[in-house]
Each structure stands twice: as C-alpha cells, then as structure tokens.
C-alpha cells in the first residue's frame, strides 16, 4: 500500500507541475494574442483495436450507465441539486428516452453485423450466440439462411410472445369466432422470425441491414414440443410439399383439427371438426391469419426497418442510420475520444417537421452534457470533427441565443448538480 501511495503522490506532483506549465503556456498564448480570448481546444480522436460490436457495446454501456446514474442517483436524490423545473425535467427525460430507444435498436442489430463480418464460409447454416444483457436477452440466437449473391441473410426465431419490446409478437388479425382455442397457444409459437438481410457497399464502406418479419415453414425440431404431447391425444402430420402442418387434438370429448399453412410467407389456419389426418373432417368457420404486431416500419418499438453502419477503428468513430419509412429516419454518430470522452449526435428527420438534433457528451463516465435543438434543414454531422467546436458541443451558444424561433435546451450534469439553459422555451 505504501508503495502505491508513493506512486500516487509522485503522480500528483507531476500532474501539478504539468498544470503549472500548461497555465504558463496559456498565459503566453493570451499575451501573444492581445488577451483576445482563450482558443478552444479541439476533440482528439484515438485508434481502437476493438471490433465493431465490442466498440459499440462499450459506447452503449457507458451511455446507459450514465443515464441510469443520473436518473437513480441524481434526479431521484433529494440531496442532489437539480435546479430543474418540472417542464425541464420532462424535456430531459424524453430526450434520454429517445436516445435509449434508438441505441437499443442498434444494440439488437449490431450482432448481425458481427455475425456477417465473422461468418465462416465453410459452415453451412452457421449459428451465432449473443448475450444482450442490457435488454435481458441472454440467448440471442442468430441462424444463417441459405442465400446466394451479394446479400446474406440471418434470422432469429421468435416465440410469438411479447418477450421484449424490440422483438415483434404475433397476433391473430381477423375474427376467429368458434375457431380460436387453447391449441393456438402452441400454433402462435411456430415459424415466426425476424430476418436480417446484409449487404456491403464498397463505394462508401458501409454495411446495410434490412430488418423484417417473416413466417417460415418450421422444421421438425421446431415442433418437437407438440410431438411430446402425443400421449395426451394430440397428433401431427407434416405435408412438406405444401408447407402445411395438421394438428389433431381433443377438447372434452370432441375431436378437432387445425391445418396451418406457411406458404407465401404467410401463416394461415383452418379449423375442422373431426380428424383431418384420417380424412374425416369438416371445416368450421373461416380461416384466420397470424400477423406480426408492431412490425410496421413506423412502429416506435420494434427493430423493423433498415440500418446502415459505418465504423472506423483508426478514429474511434461509429455511425448508424436507421430508417423507419421513406423520409423518416435517425442518424446516430458516436466517437470514443482521447481523455475518456464519448460524444454522440443524433439527428431525427421526419417528413414535414423540423429536424430535431441531440448532442450527448460523457466525460470520465460521471460528467455529462445533453442538448436538444431544432435544425432548419441541413443536419450537421460529426464524422468530420473539424466542423464542431469542443468547447461548444452540447451547450447553448451565442449563435443559438441569437435565433429564438428555434428551440434549444441544454443540460450540464456534474457533481454540483444540473445547469440548464434554453432558448425558445
């Protein structure tokens, strides 16, 4: 312990000396510049040896940890000075919720890019296992599909239940009077998938991933659970050439059958009285169809949509563009910078609305700045760091104050509490 303390004291002395030298240097700069002001230092990039998934996971985790820390230890702590009105707290909470929501979607899709980059061409139908602890998904299993050409596809089987808000559940779309019963608890779990189509664009070094829902004809192993129920009077038969499965079951003393059709990427069901397998059954009511709930491109929850990724190890830069529908998209950019600094910028673009931008800075994991502001038309990206000023990032500037017709609000969070500035609110 003594040796460690001595090393620490030496470090303190060295840091103090360096600080004195820095102050002397700055004074010289001020003197030479006629005391016109202190030049703002620029952000400095770093080289990382992390691969894209590990890099993004680090950014995602640090961001989530900081937001959780502020929420649990600051906003909910009566001893912490927030200096925020209820309206300001609402803007802060809605801003962090948007940042988290988009970040979580990227968190769900990034493993697909990792699978693609580490795909082993010698293995057919390869499987990739991932643990998405932040979303309580311990077994995020991706399966390679048989594909040809420049696009490769992977899919995740879905149980049909709403396990996670980012994974679409299946529901019955039309009237099922006299048709739906307990056997649908099993049928609802068959053949549901979230599919990812991946392509690489060599022109701009980006990877595009289309996340979509689909129904597939389940394999024998996918319906194994039902096979184990045979002793209870349930039997099944596969009609592989037609992509159909028949189930015969008993409710009370009455025998029923259901035929599930997985052709044309759909999942339709017909119910019969009697034993369909034994060719002694009559159809009951109309057929009904399973669909994915919350899977439309404009859904705010699920990961369905298109993604475009770019990553630079040389500069510690990661970006993802998430498109929900034509003209409605988000651009997520992040840097891991020298000095244990993470910066994030999100641009939200919606048809007929002003662009809403969000700047987020975390320093040493415990200090942060968040800014939400409206942009007239052209978004400013941070891939080129020379276009932004380190001393103004995520803060209200004099230029912001000069234009009151566009809303801007910033939050600075450190050990002293919250400092909030706004324009147009």
N, C-alpha and C positions, 0 to 999 in steps of 0.2 A: 504494500500500500504506500509506503514512504517513497519508494522509487517512482511510483505512478504520480504521486503528488508533486515530486520534484520536477518530473517531466512536464506536468501541467503548469507549474509555476514558471518554468522556462518558456513554455508556450505563451503564457500571459505576458511575460516581459517582451518576448519577440513581437507579439501582436501589438503591444503598446508602442514599441519602437517603430513598427511599421506604420501605425496610426499617426505618430508624430511626423514621420517622413511624408505621409500622404497629405496631412494638413499643410505642411510646408510647401509641398508641390502645388496644392490647390491655391494657396496664397500667392504663389508665384504666377500661376495662371491668371488669377484675378488681377494681380498687379499689371501683368503684361497686357491684359485686355481692358485696362482702364476701369476695373471694377464694374463692368457692364453686366455681370451675372455669371453664375456657375454653369458650365457646359454639362448637359445631361449625358451620362454615360449610356452606351447602347447595350442591349442584351448580347450576351456572348453564347454562341452555340457550343455543343460538345459532340464528341464522337461516342457512339454507344456500340457495345458488342452484343446487345440484346437483339433477339429476333423480334419480328413484328408483334406476335401475340404477347410475349413477355413484356415488351416495351409498352404496349397499350394497357396491359393489365396493371402495370406499375402506375401509369398515368391515372387510370380509372380508380385504382385503390386509393391513391393519395387524395384524389379529388373527393371520393366518397367519404374517406376518413375525416377530411377537413369539414365537409358539410355536416356530417354526423356530430363531430366535436362541437361545432358552433351551435347546433340545434340542442344538443343534450347538456352541454356544459356552459353555454353562454345564454342563449335565448330562454332556456328553462331554469336559469340560475338567478335567483333574486339578488344575489350579491354581485352579479356582473352588470356593469353599467351599459345598457343597450343604447340609450339616447334615441330610440326609435319610436315613432308614433305607430298606432295600430295599422294605419294605411301603409306606412313604410315597411313594417314587418310583413304585410301581405305581399307587397311587391318583391321583397327579398325571398319569401317562401315560394312564391310562384316562379321566380327566376331559377332558384336552385332545383325546383321540381322539374322544370323543363330541361335543365342541364342533365339531371339524373336520368330522366326518361330517355333522352337521346343517347346518352352514354351507355345505358343498359342495353339498348337495342344493338349498338355497335358491339358491346360485350358478348351478345348472343351470336353475332355473325362472324366476329373475328376468328373463332376456332375453325370456321370453314376455310378461311384464307390460309390458316396454319396447316390444315389438312392438305389443301391443294399444293402448297409450297413444299411439303414434305411427303407428298404422295409417292408410294413405291410402285413403279410401273410393273414390277414383277409379280405383284399380288393383285389378283382379281377380287372384286367385292371387298376391298380393304375396309377395316373398321377403325375409327378413331374415338378415343375416350377422353372426355374433358370434364373437369370439375368446376362448375360455376358457383363458387361458394357465396358470392355476393347476392345471388338470386336463389339460393337454397336449392340448387340443382346439382346434386352430387354426381349423377351419372348422365352426362350429356353425350349421348352416343350418336355418332355420325356414321353413315354407311355409304360407301361408294356405289354409284349406279353404273351399269354398263352403258357407256357412251362412246361416241365417235366424233371426230372432228376437233376443232379448237376449243369447244366448250366442254367442260367436265361438270358432272352433276353429283351431288351428295344429298342424302336425305336423313331426316330424323323422324323416327316413328313416334306418333302421338297416341296417347291412351284414349283420347276423346274427352277426358275430364279437364276441367279448368285448373290445371296444376299450378300454372304460373301465368300472370297477366300477359306475358310476351309470347306465350305459346297458345295458338288458337284452339278452342274447343269445338266439338261437333254438336250440332243440334238438328232436330227434325224440322224441316222447312214448311211442311204443309199439314193439313188436317189429318189426324190419324185416328179418328173415331172408330172404335171397335177393332183397331189394328195394333196399337202400341201396347206392350205388356212387359213383364219382367225380363223376357229374353232380350229385349233391346238394351239392357244394361251390358250385355255381352257384345251384341252387334255393334254398339256405338264405339267399341274399342278397336274394331278391325279396320285395317287398311287406311289409316289416317297418317298423313305425312306432311312435314314441312320440307320442301325441296329447295336446294340452292344450286343455281347454275352459275359457273365461274368461267370467266374469260379474261385473258390478259391483253392489254393494249400496249404494244411495244413503242408506239409513237410518243406517248406521254408517260410511260412506265406506270400505268395504273391497272388495278385489278377490279373488274366489275362483277358483282354478285347479285343475282336476282333471287329474292326470297319469295316463294309462292307456296300455296297449299295445293295438295292433290290427294286423290284417293288411288290406291294401288291394290292389285289383286293379292291378298295376303297369302303367304306361304303356309305350308303345313305347320311349321313351328309357331307361326303367329296365332294359330287357333288351337294350340295344344291344350290350353286350359279347358276348352269345351270337350275335347276328347276325354279328359279325365272325368267328365260328368256322365259318361255313358251308362254307368251303373244306376244313375238316377232316372233313367228313362229318356235321356237325350241322345240323339244320334245325328251325325252329319254326313254329308256326301258332297264331294267336290266335282264340279263339272268344268274342268280346267280349260277345255277348248272354247267354252263360252264365258269364262271368267265369272262363274257363279258358284255359290255355296248354298246348299239346302240344309236347314235345321228342322228336325222333328222333335217335339217336346210335348209334355203333358201338363195341363193346369187343371187341378182337381181330377176329374175322370175324363176330361175331354182332350183329344189329341189335336195338336195344331202343327202347322209347318210354316216356315218362312224361307223365302228364296232371296238371297242378297246378290245383286248384280253389280259388278265392279267395272263394267265395260264403259268406254268413252269417258274415262276419268271421273265417273260419277259413282254414287253409292245409293242404289235404289232398293227398296224392299217391297215384296208382295207377301201377304198373309193368306194362309189356306186353312180350311178345316179338314182334318184327316192327315194321312201320311203321304206327303208328296213323293218321297223316295220310292214308296210302294205303288205309285201311280194311282192313288185313291184319294184325291184331294180336290176341294172346290175353293176357288178364290173368294176371299172375304174383303169387301170394300175396295178402295182404290189403293194403288201403290203409293208409297211415300218415299221421300228423299232426305238423305242426310247432307248437310252443308256445314261449312266452317263458319262459326260465329266470330265476328270481329276480325275477319280476314280481308275485308275490303281495303284497298290502298289508302283510303283516307281515315282509316281507324287509327286512333292515337295510341292504342295499346300494343297490338301485336307487331312482330318484326317484319311483317309482309311489306314488300317494297323493293326498290333497287338501291344498291350501295356501290360506291366507287372509292377504292382505297389507294393511298399512296404513302410510302414510308421511306425515310432516308436515315440510314444509320450514321452517315457522315455528319449530319447536322442535328440529330435527335428530334426529327420532325415527323409527325403522323397526321394524316388528314383523312376524313371520310365524308363523302357526300351521300346523304340519304334522301331519296326521292319517294314521296308518298303517291303522288299523281302528277300529271302534267302541270308544270308551273308552280308546284308546291313542294318545296324541298328545304333541307337543312345542310349547311356546310360546317363540319366540325374540324377544327385545327388545333394542334397542340404541339408544344415544344418542351423538352426537358433541357433546361439551360444551365450554364455554369452558375455556381453559387447556390445550388439546391433550390432552384426556382422552376416552377411549372407555370406556363401560361397557356390559356385556352381561349379561343374565339369561336363563337357560334353565330352564324347568320341564318335567320329564319326567313324564308321567302314564301309569300302566299299571294296568289292571284288577287289583284285589286287592292292590296294592302301595302302599307309602308314596310320596308324591311326592318325587322327587329334584330338587333345585334346584342350579343352578350360577351363581355370580356371577363376573364376569371384569372386571377394570379394567386398562386400559393407560394409562400417563401418559408423554407425550413419546416414545412408541414404544420405550422402553428399561426402564421400570419397570412392574411389574405385580403384580396380586393375583388369586388364584383361590381360590374357596371352593366346596366341595361339601357339601351338607347335606340332611337329611331333613326333610320337612314333613308334619305330621299329616294335614291335609285341604285347607284353603283356601290356594291359592297366592297370593302377594303379587306383583302386577305392578308394574313401574316406570314405566309410562306417566305416572302421577301421581308426580312426583318428591318431592312433599311427604311421601310415605309411606315414604321411605327416608332414612337419615342418611349424609351423605357420609363422615364420619369413621369409620363402622362398616361401610361397604359392602365386602363380600368378606373380612371379618375375623370372628374369633370374638369374640363379645360376652359381657358378664356374664350376659345373659339366656340365651345358649347354654350357658354353663357351669353354669347352674342346672338344666338339664334333661339328664341324662346318658343317658336312654333313647332319645334320637335322635342319630344320628351326625352330626358336623360336623367338617370339617377345612379349614384354610385355608393358603395358601402366599403368602408375600410375597417377591417377587424383585426385587432391585436390584443395584447394583454390588458390594455387600458379600456377596451370596450368597442362600441360601434361609433363610427363617424359617418354621417350620411349627408350627401349633397344632392340637390336635384334642380332641374330646370324644366319648366313647363308643367309641373305637377301642382 
